Amino acid sequence: MKHLLKLALVLFLSISMLSCSDDNNPSTQNPPTQGQLVQQITRILEGGSTTVTTVNYSDQNKYDDIYRDGNLSAQYTYTNDLMTTIDLYASNGNLAVSRELVYNENNELIRFIVDEGAINRYEVSYDETGDIVTLENYYTNAGLGIDDEYQMDIVLEFSNDNLIRRAGSVEPFSVMYDYDNKNAVRKNIFGRDVLKIVFFEQPAHGENNITQRNFYSNNFGTFLYSESFEITYDDNDYPLEVKEFDQSGTLDRTYLYEY
C-alpha cells in the first residue's frame, strides 16, 4: 500500500512539473479551450456612425475570416498549428496591412514583419520569465530610400498575461494599462500569447479587460493624461458593453459584444 501511495505521489509531482514548465514557455500557443467566444462586435462612435464586425472561427477557437459591415476585414492563416500570416483589408477589398509571423525550432515567435507599403520588421526577444518582451524595430521605405534601418527598441511588460507597460526608446510617450479582474472579450482565442505581442499598439488579447490607459512622456517621465473604460458584464463576467472615455471624460465610443 505504501508503495502504491509513493508511486501515485511521484506521478502527481511529475505531471505538475510538466504543467508548470508549459505555463512558463512563451512559445506555447494557446490550445483550444472551452469558453465564450465573441461572435459580433458593434462599435458606435459618438458622432453617430456604427460598424458591425462578425468573427468567424475554425478548429473551435482559431480566428478565421473577420468581416466588417459585410466586407472582408481580416484573414488569418495557420501552418502546422501556428499562426503565420494576418492580412487586414480596407473597406474597398484591397489588402491594407499584412503581418508575417516567424518562429524558431521551439515554436517561439522570434520575428514579425508588418507590410503596409512601408515595412516594419520586429525582432522579438524574451527575458527568463517571458513577462518582459523586447521588440527591435527596423524600417524599410523604398520611396524614401530607407532600407532596413534600425529605429528603436520597444519594451513590453506583461503581468497575468496582460500588457501593463509599453515604452519605446525614442517614442514620444509611454503607456501603462490598468485592468479589471473579469474575463477579457478575447480570452479564449487560440494564439492569444502571440496576438498580444503582434498587436501591441492596441492590446486586446489579455486575460482581463483594460479599465484605464495612462500616458506618460517618454520612458515614463511626466504624466500626460488618461483614458478610461466603463464596462458592463454578463452573468459569466464577460463584457457586454464597453464605453470608452477620452482624456476630458467625454464619451468617445461604445462597443457592444455578442457571444
Disulfide bonds with the S-S distance in Angstrom:
none
